[in-house]
Amino acid sequence: MTIPSPIIINKYSMRQFLYISLTLLLFNSCKDEVELHSVWVKKNSPDTLYRNQPVGFSIGDKGFIGLGYEAQIRADWWEYNSHNEQWTRKKDFPGGGRAFAFCASDGQHGFIGLGFYFNRQTNESKTYKDVWQYDAATDQWSALPDVPFTPQFRITPVSFVMNNQLYIQSNQQLWSLDLTFNTWQRKNDPPFGIPNISIPQRNANAIIVGSEVYVAINNASNSSVSYDTDLWKYIPQTDSWSLVKSKFENSTSANIYWSSIESNVYKLGGYSNGNFGEYVNKQVSFKLIGYPPTDGHYDEYSAVSYSIGNDIYYYFSNGKYWQYVP
């Protein structure tokens, strides 16, 4: 099967897109095998700045993006309305500008914290232990108890919310914060993560599919910076880990981003091999869909991804915002 270039549309070319789609459908109906096409829709961006290591999540039909760095560390916070494609500047993150923070959402609130601050002019740096809750309805930030461990430097923690518990994995530890009583509890430590900062766990992602949590870990396998991806499953009810498959991905990039829609899991490759594909029904047999319509390999260096409805949205580090329509 050949993988064609992605179809790119914008709000001014819907007629052309529908015409092309109908033509492709009629053409492919005459073939024994239907070729897959990735459909990407370019959206408005909150700004045109390069933004490395931002964070973001979705709540309902809104997307939220902020933080990160380039010339300076940033603490700004933006809301995206998927109906009118407009961005609105919201209250800045009160914890201060930072990069490599975690973020998670329970569908009603967002959670951000940890990460680190640095100043290139003074070489000042700081690792954070704080946790914040964001109320999208009121645009208010609330401080939650600090994490009871020392976060790993410059390593984005794994985080997810399930059953009113905020889970954070960092530095080979897993902790949960009860969002009702604001108390931390240490859980079973994950059987992955390398404490040596020179061979780090990189860009790990948690994907919630139903009542299961899948964690894709990118481990640096050697000094030549080759990365193997292991897929683990965590069951919060039993506080147990199990390996789904080891080394099912290998690339020269640590930056791989995962999203889910219902039972399907999507992977966007990093800056050195930025392919895009799908693991149907959580299977680890990768199906290549295509390539994102980016302008260069650094576009995917530190992307933000989340789903709104049945679509996935990606905010790339070059400030461009794209919607993927399955």
C-alpha positions in Angstrom: 0.0 0.0 0.0 1.4 3.4 -0.9 0.9 6.3 1.5 -0.1 9.5 -0.3 0.7 13.0 0.8 -1.8 14.3 3.4 -4.8 16.3 2.2 -4.6 19.8 3.6 -7.7 22.0 3.8 -8.7 25.3 5.4 -12.0 26.9 5.9 -11.8 28.6 2.5 -11.4 25.5 0.5 -14.2 23.2 1.8 -15.8 22.9 -1.6 -12.6 21.8 -3.2 -12.0 19.4 -0.4 -15.4 17.8 -0.8 -14.9 17.6 -4.5 -11.5 15.9 -4.1 -12.9 13.5 -1.4 -15.7 12.4 -3.7 -13.3 12.0 -6.6 -11.0 9.9 -4.5 -13.9 7.8 -3.2 -15.1 7.0 -6.7 -11.6 6.3 -7.9 -10.7 4.0 -5.1 -14.0 2.1 -5.4 -12.6 0.7 -8.6 -9.5 -0.6 -6.9 -9.1 -3.8 -4.9 -7.4 -2.0 -2.0 -8.5 1.4 -0.7 -5.6 3.7 0.0 -5.6 5.6 3.2 -5.5 9.4 3.3 -4.7 11.6 6.2 -6.8 14.7 6.3 -5.2 17.7 8.1 -7.0 21.0 8.6 -4.9 24.1 9.4 -6.3 26.2 12.2 -5.7 29.6 13.7 -2.8 29.8 16.2 -2.7 31.8 19.4 0.5 33.5 18.3 3.3 33.0 15.9 6.0 32.3 18.4 8.3 29.3 18.5 7.4 27.5 21.8 9.4 24.6 23.1 8.0 22.2 25.7 4.5 23.8 26.1 1.6 22.0 27.8 -2.0 21.6 26.8 -5.2 19.7 27.3 -8.9 19.8 26.2 -12.0 20.3 28.3 -15.3 19.7 26.4 -15.1 21.6 23.1 -12.3 23.9 24.2 -8.5 23.5 23.9 -5.9 25.0 26.3 -2.3 25.7 25.6 0.5 27.6 27.3 3.9 27.7 29.1 7.1 26.6 27.4 10.1 28.6 26.3 12.2 30.0 23.5 13.9 33.4 23.9 12.3 33.5 27.4 10.4 31.3 29.7 6.6 31.7 29.4 3.6 31.6 31.7 0.9 32.6 29.3 -2.4 30.6 29.0 -4.7 30.4 26.0 -8.2 29.0 25.3 -9.2 27.7 21.9 -12.9 27.6 20.8 -13.4 24.8 18.3 -16.7 26.3 17.1 -15.4 29.7 15.9 -11.7 28.8 15.8 -10.8 31.8 18.0 -8.2 32.0 20.7 -8.7 34.0 23.9 -5.9 35.0 26.3 -6.8 33.8 29.8 -5.2 34.4 33.2 -1.5 33.6 33.2 -0.4 30.5 35.0 0.3 31.8 38.6 3.1 29.3 39.3 5.5 31.1 37.1 7.0 30.4 33.7 8.4 26.9 33.1 9.1 24.1 30.7 8.8 20.3 31.0 5.7 20.6 33.2 3.1 17.9 33.4 -0.5 18.5 32.4 -3.7 16.4 32.7 -7.4 16.8 32.6 -10.4 15.1 34.1 -12.8 16.6 31.6 -13.9 19.4 33.9 -10.6 20.7 35.3 -7.0 20.9 34.2 -3.9 20.1 36.2 -0.4 21.6 35.7 2.7 21.5 37.7 6.4 20.5 38.2 8.8 21.3 35.4 11.7 23.7 35.7 12.6 27.4 35.2 15.8 28.7 33.8 17.3 32.0 32.7 19.8 31.9 29.9 21.3 35.3 30.8 21.9 34.5 34.5 22.1 30.7 34.3 19.6 30.6 37.1 17.5 27.4 37.2 14.9 26.0 39.5 13.0 22.7 39.6 9.4 22.9 40.7 7.3 20.7 43.0 4.0 22.6 42.9 0.7 21.4 41.5 -2.1 23.6 40.2 -5.8 23.1 39.3 -7.4 25.1 36.5 -11.2 25.8 36.5 -12.0 26.5 32.8 -15.5 27.7 33.7 -14.3 30.5 35.9 -10.7 31.0 34.5 -9.4 30.5 38.1 -6.2 28.7 39.3 -6.0 27.0 42.6 -2.9 25.6 44.4 -2.9 22.0 45.4 -0.4 20.3 47.8 3.2 20.0 46.5 4.4 16.6 45.4 6.1 14.7 48.2 9.1 13.7 46.1 11.9 15.4 44.2 11.0 15.5 40.4 13.6 14.4 37.9 15.4 17.4 36.3 14.3 18.3 32.8 12.1 15.1 32.4 8.4 15.6 31.7 6.4 13.5 34.2 3.7 11.1 33.2 0.3 12.2 34.5 -3.3 11.3 34.2 -6.6 11.6 36.1 -8.9 8.7 36.9 -11.5 8.1 39.6 -10.9 11.6 41.2 -7.2 10.8 41.6 -4.4 12.7 40.0 -1.5 10.4 39.2 2.0 11.6 38.6 5.0 9.4 37.7 8.5 10.9 38.0 11.9 9.7 39.1 10.8 6.0 39.1 8.0 6.7 41.5 4.2 6.8 41.1 2.1 9.0 43.4 -1.7 9.8 43.4 -3.3 12.9 44.8 -6.9 12.4 46.2 -8.6 15.4 44.7 -11.3 15.3 47.4 -9.1 15.2 50.5 -5.9 16.7 48.9 -3.7 13.9 50.3 -0.8 12.1 48.5 -0.3 8.4 48.5 2.6 6.5 47.0 1.5 3.7 44.6 3.4 0.7 43.2 6.5 2.1 41.5 6.5 1.6 37.7 9.0 -1.0 36.5 10.6 1.4 34.1 12.5 4.7 34.1 16.2 5.1 34.2 17.6 7.3 37.0 20.8 8.1 35.1 20.1 11.5 33.5 22.5 10.7 30.7 20.2 7.9 29.6 16.8 9.2 30.5 13.3 8.2 30.1 12.0 10.7 27.6 8.6 12.1 26.6 6.5 9.4 28.2 2.8 9.6 27.6 -0.2 8.2 29.3 -3.2 7.3 27.2 -6.5 6.5 28.9 -8.7 4.0 27.0 -11.8 3.1 28.9 -10.8 2.0 32.4 -7.2 1.2 31.4 -4.1 3.4 31.3 -1.5 2.8 28.7 1.9 4.4 29.2 4.3 4.6 26.3 7.9 5.1 27.5 10.7 6.3 25.2 14.0 5.1 26.6 17.4 6.1 25.3 18.9 2.8 24.5 22.6 3.9 23.9 24.9 6.8 23.6 24.1 7.3 19.9 20.7 8.5 21.0 18.5 5.7 19.6 15.2 5.4 21.4 13.1 2.3 22.1 9.5 2.6 23.0 8.0 0.2 25.5 4.2 0.0 26.1 3.0 -0.6 29.7 -0.5 -1.0 31.1 -1.5 0.3 34.5 -4.7 -0.7 36.3 -5.6 1.8 39.0 -8.1 -0.5 40.7 -5.4 -3.1 41.5 -2.4 -0.7 41.4 -0.6 -3.1 39.1 1.7 -2.7 36.1 2.1 -5.1 33.2 4.3 -4.9 30.0 2.2 -5.0 26.9 5.2 -5.0 24.5 8.8 -4.1 24.6 10.7 -2.1 22.0 7.8 -2.0 19.6 9.1 1.3 18.2 12.6 2.4 17.5 13.7 5.7 16.2 16.3 8.5 16.5 13.8 10.7 18.2 12.6 10.9 21.8 9.7 13.1 20.8 6.7 10.8 20.2 3.2 11.9 21.1 0.1 9.8 21.7 -3.6 10.5 21.6 -6.7 8.4 21.8 -10.2 8.5 20.3 -12.4 5.8 21.8 -10.5 2.5 21.5 -8.0 3.7 18.9 -4.6 5.1 19.8 -2.7 7.4 17.5 1.0 8.1 17.4 2.8 11.1 16.0 6.5 10.6 15.5 9.1 13.0 16.6 11.2 15.5 14.8 13.6 13.1 13.0 11.0 10.7 11.7 7.7 12.5 12.0 5.3 9.8 10.7 1.7 9.5 11.9 -0.2 6.3 12.4 -2.7 4.3 14.4 -2.8 1.4 16.7 -6.3 0.0 16.2 -7.9 -1.3 19.3 -4.7 -0.9 21.3 -2.8 -3.4 19.1 0.9 -2.7 18.8 0.9 -3.4 15.1 1.5 0.0 13.6 -0.6 1.2 10.6 1.0 4.1 8.9 -1.5 6.7 7.9 0.8 9.4 6.5 2.9 12.4 7.5 1.9 15.6 9.2 2.0 18.7 7.0 4.8 20.5 8.9 7.4 22.8 7.4 10.5 21.0 8.8 11.6 18.4 11.2 11.8 20.8 14.2 8.1 21.4 13.9 7.3 18.3 15.9 10.1 18.8 18.4 7.7 19.5 21.3 4.1 19.2 20.2 1.0 19.4 22.3 -1.8 17.0 21.4 -5.3 16.5 22.6 -8.7 15.4 21.3 -11.9 17.4 20.9 -14.8 15.2 19.9 -13.6 12.7 17.3 -10.7 14.8 16.1 -7.1 15.3 17.3 -5.5 18.7 17.6 -1.7 19.3 17.4 0.1 22.5 18.4 3.6 22.3 17.0 6.6 24.1 18.5 6.7 26.5 15.5 3.4 27.9 16.6 1.3 26.2 14.0 -2.0 24.5 14.9 -3.5 21.5 13.0 -6.6 19.4 13.3 -6.5 15.7 12.2 -9.8 14.3 11.0 -9.8 10.4 11.1 
